[in-house]
Amino acid sequence: MGPKWHHYKHAEHLFHFDPATARTLLEKAGFAEVERRATLGGKYVSLDFIVERANRLHPIVSKLLTPLRPLGRASVYVNLFDEMILIARPA
C-alpha cells in the first residue's frame, strides 16, 4: 500500500523493519531474538479514526463507513497483524 498504509507516518516512524532485518539488527547489537509475533500488536482505535484512515484507501470506502460517524468516539480493538512484537535477550 506504500504511502496509503495506515501506519505510514513519516514524522513518527523513522524506520520500518521486516523480520529478517530486525533479527540482523538485534544480533549486531548483541541480542538474540527470543520470540517474534504479531499477536498483541493490535490496538484500540476510535471509529472516527477508522473512517479517517479508510479515506486514505479510497474515498468510496470512507463514504461506505460514514454511518459509523455518530459512534465516532466509540473504540474497537483492531489487529491487522502488520506490526511485530520482538522479545530479545543478550546473546
N, C-alpha and C positions, 0 to 999 in steps of 0.2 A: 504493500500500500504506500510505501515511500512517505512523503510528507503528509499523506492523509491518514497515516497510522495514528490511532487515538493517543498514543504516548509520545508522539513526536513533538517534543517541546525543546527546541534548541537552546533556549535560555536556561533551562533547568538541567537537562540531561546532556552533559558534555561528551559522554562516551556511551556506546551501546556495544554489548559483547554477546557473542554466541557461546555455547557451552565449551567448545574447544579453546577459544581464545581466553575465556575466563579461567579455565584449568591451567593453561600455559602461564598466565599472569600469576596465579596463585603459586605455582611451582617456582617461578623465578623469584618470588618474594619469600620463598622458604616455607610455603604451606602445602599441605596435601588436602585434596578435596575429600571430605567425609561423605557428604550427601549433596545431591542436587535434585531439586524437584520444583514443579510448578504449582503443586497444591500449596495452599496458604499464601499464594501470590496475588490473590484477589483483594478486593476492597469494597467498601460500601460507597455507592455513588448515588447522588440525587437524580430523580427523573429529569429535572432541568438539565443536568449535566449530560445525561444520555441523549436528550433531544438536541442539545447544542453540538455534541460530537457527531451525531448522526448527520447533521448538516454538512460536516466535512466529507462524509462519504458521498452524499448526493442530496440535493435539496428535496427531492421527492421522498427520500427516506425520512427526512425531518418532517415533512408535511404529514406523512402517514402516522408519525408519532405525536403529532400536535394534540390529540385528545388526552395525552398524559400531562399536558401543561398545568391543569388545575391541581394536580397532585405534586407539583414541582419540587417541594421540599422533602417529600417522602423519599426514602432511600431503599435501595435493594443491593444485595450482595452480588457482585459480578466477578467471575474469574474466567478470563479468556485464555488462560494458560500461555500467555505471551510474556510472562515475567518469570525469572527463575530465582529461587532461594538457594543460596550456596552456604553450606556449613563446611568450615575448614579447620584444620588443626596444624600446629607447627610440624614440619616434616621431621 
